[in-house]
């Protein structure tokens, strides 16, 4: 099943705001996740979410922090991997 970038972005944004950062204020797509309180445990939780929601397993060694530092970058990172399988 193909997932467009907007779907991936929306799902990640909603999950990160509501389940990871527990934040009521909207998270800007280009806001630095780590400055907003994201940490390595947060990233692990998001990777589990990606596997459950999209059926995509992303090994930890493939994750480069600079490539997942914002919702936009994270969504593109996931979307690119969804398209390459």
C-alpha positions in Angstrom: 0.0 0.0 0.0 1.4 3.3 -1.0 1.5 6.2 1.4 1.8 9.8 0.2 4.1 12.2 1.9 1.2 14.2 3.4 -0.3 11.1 5.0 3.1 10.1 6.5 3.7 13.7 7.7 0.2 14.0 9.3 0.5 10.6 11.1 3.9 11.4 12.5 3.0 14.9 13.6 -0.1 13.7 15.4 1.7 10.8 17.1 4.7 13.0 18.2 2.5 15.8 19.5 0.0 13.6 21.3 1.9 10.5 22.3 5.5 11.4 22.5 5.8 15.1 23.5 2.4 15.2 25.1 2.0 18.7 23.7 -1.1 20.7 23.2 0.5 23.5 21.1 1.0 22.6 17.5 4.4 21.5 16.4 5.7 23.3 13.4 6.9 21.0 10.6 10.3 22.6 10.7 10.6 22.9 14.5 13.6 21.1 15.9 12.3 18.0 17.7 15.2 17.7 20.0 14.9 21.4 21.2 11.2 20.6 21.8 12.1 17.8 24.2 12.6 14.8 21.9 15.3 12.4 23.0 16.6 8.9 22.1 13.7 7.2 23.8 11.3 9.4 21.9 13.0 8.4 18.7 12.6 4.7 19.6 8.9 5.2 20.3 8.5 6.9 16.9 10.3 4.1 15.1 8.0 1.5 16.8 5.0 3.6 15.6 6.4 3.7 12.1 6.7 -0.1 12.1 3.1 -0.6 13.5 1.4 2.1 11.3 3.3 1.6 8.1 4.8 -1.9 8.4 8.3 -0.4 7.9 11.1 -1.6 10.1 13.9 1.0 10.3 17.1 -0.4 11.9 18.7 2.0 14.4 21.9 2.1 12.5 20.1 3.6 9.5 19.0 6.6 11.5 21.1 9.8 11.2 19.9 12.4 13.7 20.2 15.3 11.3 17.9 13.4 8.9 15.1 13.1 11.5 15.5 16.4 13.5 12.1 17.9 12.4 8.7 16.4 11.5 9.3 17.3 7.9 12.7 15.6 7.7 11.4 12.6 9.6 8.4 12.2 7.3 10.7 12.4 4.2 13.0 9.9 5.8 10.2 7.5 6.4 8.5 8.2 3.0 11.7 7.6 1.1 12.1 4.2 2.7 8.5 3.3 2.1 9.0 4.0 -1.6 12.1 1.9 -1.8 10.7 -1.4 -0.6 
